[in-house]
Amino acid sequence: MSKKEIAVIQGNEVTVGCTWDISRAIRCDSNGNTASQVVDLVLTMRDTPVGHATVQVLSDDEVWLLDGDGEFKLAGLEAFGSEEAFHFLLSCLQATELSGTRVARLIIPLHGGMLIRSDIIPLRLKDAFAVEEVTSFSIPLRSFTGDALDLNTVSLPELFRHSAGGILLQHSSLAREPIQTSHPVPPKFEADFENKISIPWVIPGPTTRKRIVLVGCSYRDPSSGAWTTFACDAARALGIDLVIIEKPGCWIERSEYSQWYEAILPAGPWWSNPPGDDMADHIVATIRSYGKKVDGIVAFLEPFLATVSRVAEQLGLPCQPAESYEIATDKYRLGIFEGRKPFCGSTAEEALNFASKENLSYPLILKPRLGLNSEGVVRVDDVAGIRPAVEMIQKTFFKSFTMERYCDGPEVDVNIVMLDGKILFCEISDDFPKPGDQGNAGAPASQRNFLETYLVHPSALPSAELEMLQGAISATIRRLGFSNGIMHVEARVDRSSVEYQPVDGIVDLQPSGKEAMSKPPAPWVLEINPRPPGLTASRIIESVYGIDYFGVALALAVDDKDRVRALSRPFLNGAQYTGAMVLIGADFDETCEGIFDSDDICEELLARRPDLARNSE
């Protein structure tokens, strides 16, 4: 194979030979995916500069190139097109100095148009086989001509200027000696690259920056893994300016977060959670007073979803029906919608009278009609447990509660991306048993909670039950009136063929061993949250499937259907590995509630087990 060779000098006269195959290598050219011209640079340490030219290097950030004319020429940051591209080259050179030989891949799109998001290459290639570093060279909304380069005449800076991003491979993956210029990358990397980058990551035509109003931030700041971080990161990559409406004093006002948004519009005394009847009108007035064109409006907090829908309707912005949100986020109304017969009340006496009148069978589940993070959810195994359960619920933010039969089937999270009533993506994870599932009536109510313990992606349920869940739950979502959105659904499988059992000390799904039921397995929908999943669950899905739900949600908010479709495409081969989120609860005496007096348990674990660090988020 023909190749092109140049020399690069950087730092203390470190000389690196750089070669690449001049043939036109095309990848991912099928099924509507963005074809790309890939250029694999083979970097090798040299003892002395190539040829007879000499050069005095004054700075570690200088790069000198020797091409075919026998003279070294200085190439600065501007020559490579972006700071990110130049620093990626420096990183490659430093890695080559340490290991002697490295391979880096540059990716040049062969479709004319705009990147669907500026960080799409590192987002999709996270944890790809043998990848040490992956960097985007692009700014948001960057356009490409789609033209292939003549690799025989192109210069190294031109390669970088035309590339969307670069990948540095691990030295340990380069097993063959010597490396073949025509095929320098490991076959496993090539297969993984095709698996992960096979999406339409460049879409036709330029687009203008959009402006979205975000109503309400996460209760926690970024140091606690707040979702606002993920939403703001996605907005920057998509070329979307955020205008945030929040009550004064929110953490987002701190100076270190000023680059996250275009403006903060402080809410007045009308701001409340749950919202008052006039809150939508006040938000409309606040947006109009801002005086700039708004393309969409979103909220990621359940209490605000219906209100924001009414705001969008008044402003003529994309939205889903407000009543759909009201039913979906109210656990009592959702139970009625699903054809069950739950009870709704606000006192223990009401619950006791209903249980007696209806002759309910135990165990029962009691939970706030509106709530979050499973706070106040309690299982009761007999009539004596109802009053303590209600007292616990009364300590939460919402006082009204619902009560119904407890379903003991395995619990799952079902996340669905829907566009025009069609499912673009659906993934299901296993939500392992909680302390409240154990039915320990002797334990205090506070220790019989339903806070998450383990979330494992993808689910290990039988395929027939997974298909049943996807079909039935998507049908419920459509019946509610939703046609677009990200739906985070928590459900159980009633009459499942499997259950959680301990085997050799490990609890996992096993065949139930129960007699065959007269009815097939069916979904028992616990709640529907028309938003991305909370906590850091969305990061697990991004790692496992290559999909960022917050990016999809923002594209939905401005009705950018091309980007929604592209950003909702998982890896060709599905989940790249099993991802687990482990939540460690703290058991303590109620007199110590609210006191945290120990070191960071996560840091302590990683100190003891450094091998686990690379698998942590």
C-alpha positions, 0 to 999 in steps of 0.5 A: 500500500502507498503511504504518506510520511512526514516528521513532527517535532514537538517539545525538547526536539522530540521527533515523531514520524507520522505516516498514513495510508493514502487510499480512501478508507470509507466506514459506515456507508449503509442504512442512512448512516453518515459515511466517513473517511477515516485516516489512521495515523501511525506515530513512531518515535525517531532518534533524529529529525528526518532529513538534514534540516534542523530546528530550534524548539522553544516551547512544548506547545510548538509543533514543527512539520517536515513535509516534502521540501526538506524544511521544518515549518511551524504549525500553531493552533490556528493551522489545526482548526481548533484548540481541541484538535491541536491539544489532541495532537499534542496528547498523541505526541506525548503518548508516542514519546512514552511508548514509542509507537501509537495509532490515532484515527481521524474521522472526516464525514462524507455527508454534507451538513451539520453535526447532530451535536458537537460531542457526538463522537466522544459520546458514542465511542465512550468505552469503545474497545482499545480507546484511550482518548477520544476528542471532538474537534467541533463547535456546536452546529458545525457544518461539513462539506462532505468532500473526501480528501486527497490523502496523497496531497493533503497536509497534516493540519488540513487533515485535522481541520477537516475532521470532526474528531480524533481517537487515540488507541491504547498502546497495549492494543497494538499487538502486531509488530511492525504495525501495518500502515494499511491496517494499523488498528485492531479488528476488534476496534474496527468492529466496535467503531462500526457498531457505535458510530453507525448513525446519521451523525451529520444531518442535511442543511444548516440550522440556527441556534435555538432558545429553550426556557427551562422551568425549574432546576434540580433540587441538588447542585452538581456536586450531588449528581444533579440532572441540571448538569446533564441538561446544560451539557446537552444544550451546549452540544446541541447549540441551544441557549437556555433561559432558566426560570427559578426562584431567587437563591437557587444554586444555579445563580452561583458564578461558577455556573454562569456559562451554563445559561443565557439568562436567569429570569427570577420567579416572583412570589407566585412560584410554588411547588406544587404550582398554583392555578395562576403559575402558568400565566405568570410564566407566560408573562415572564417569558414575554417580558424577556423580549427574545424569541423562544423556540421551546419550553421544558421542565424535568420536575413532575409537579411542573409538567402540566403547568409548562404544557399550558404555558407552551400552548399559550405561546404556540410552542411544541407540547403534549396535552396538560391533562395527559401529564396530570393523569400520568403523574398522579398515582391514584388517577393512573391506577384508575386509568389502568382499570384498578380500584385504588383508594385515595384519602388523607387520614388513617381513619379513611384508609382503615374504613376503606380497607374494612368496607372493601374487605381488602386482602393484604399486603397493601401498598400505601404511597403519596399521590404525588411524590418523588424518589419513592419517598413515603411508599410503605407496604403494610401486611395487616390492619395494624400497619395502616396507621403508622404508614399514614403517619409516615406519609404525612411527614412527606411533602405531599399529604394525600395518598393512595392505597391498593393491592401490593403486586409482588412481581419483579419491578422494572424501569421501562424507558421509551422515546416516542415520536409521532406515536411511534417508539424510536427506542425502548430499554428495560432495566431490572429494579432489584428488591427493596427493603419494603419488599421483604415484608418485615412487619416488625421493623420500623416503617422508616426501614421498610422503604422502597428506595432503590438498591440496584438498577441493572441494564439491560433486564434479564426478564424472559424475552416474552415478558420484555416484549409484553412490557414494551407493547402494553406500556407503549399502548398505555402511553398513547391512550393517555394522549402522548405522541412525543416524549421520553417516558420513564415508567416504573412497573412490576410484572404481575404473574411473572414466570421469574422471581428474585431468589438467593443462589449461593448468596447472590440474589437474582432472577430465577424461575419462580417454580410456581404453578402455571397461572391461568392468566399470562404475565401482565404489566402492573404500572406503578407510575409514569414520569414523562421525563428522563429517568432521575438520579444518574440513571440517564448516564448509565443508559448513555454508557450502555446504549449510546443515547443521551436522554436529555439531548433527545428531550431538548430536541423534542422541545424544539420539534427537531425531528431529524435530530430526535431520530438520530439521537435515539439510535442505539448501538447496532448490537444493542447494549455494549455491556451490563450497567449497574447503578448501586445505591447504598442506603444508610441504616441509623437510629431515628435520633441520628436522622440528618447527621452524616459523620463519616468519610466518603464511602465511595472514595474509600471503596475505590481506595481499597479496590482501584480496579473498580475505578475504571468502571465507576461513573 
